[in-house]
Amino acid sequence: MASYQIKWKNSAKKELKSLAKDMIPKIIKTVESLAENPYPTGIKKMVGSNNTYRIRVGEYRIIYNIESNLLIIEIIKIGHRQGVYKKIN
C-alpha cells in the first residue's frame, strides 16, 4: 500500500503550537502514523461529510480529510474535545 502525504492547514499548525507541550509529540506521532494507515482502529467518521474523520489522542481530537484518489490526508483541526467540533470548515 502506498504512503499518504500529510498536509496541514495553517490553522491546525497554529492550534498544535498552542497545546500543552507534553501533548504535541503524541499528536505528531499519531498524525505521522496516518500516512501509513489513514483508517486506524478508533477513528470515527464525521456526520454529514464523506471524507472527514476524527481520531482521539487523550482528551484531544485530530480532525482530518482523506483524499484517497490523491493519497493526501489534510489535517483540518486539532483541539480539546470540548471545543474542537465547533465551526469545522
C-alpha positions, 0 to 999 in steps of 0.5 A: 500500500502506498504512503499518504502525504500529510498536509496541514492547514495553517490553522491546525499548525497554529492550534498544535503550537498552542497545546500543552507541550507534553501533548504535541509529540503524541499528536505528531506521532499519531498524525505521522502514523496516518500516512501509513494507515489513514483508517486506524482502529478508533477513528470515527467518521464525521456526520454529514461529510464523506471524507472527514474523520476524527481520531482521539489522542487523550482528551484531544481530537485530530480532525482530518480529510482523506483524499484517497484518489490523491493519497493526501490526508489534510489535517483540518483541526486539532483541539480539546474535545470540548471545543474542537467540533465547533465551526469545522470548515 
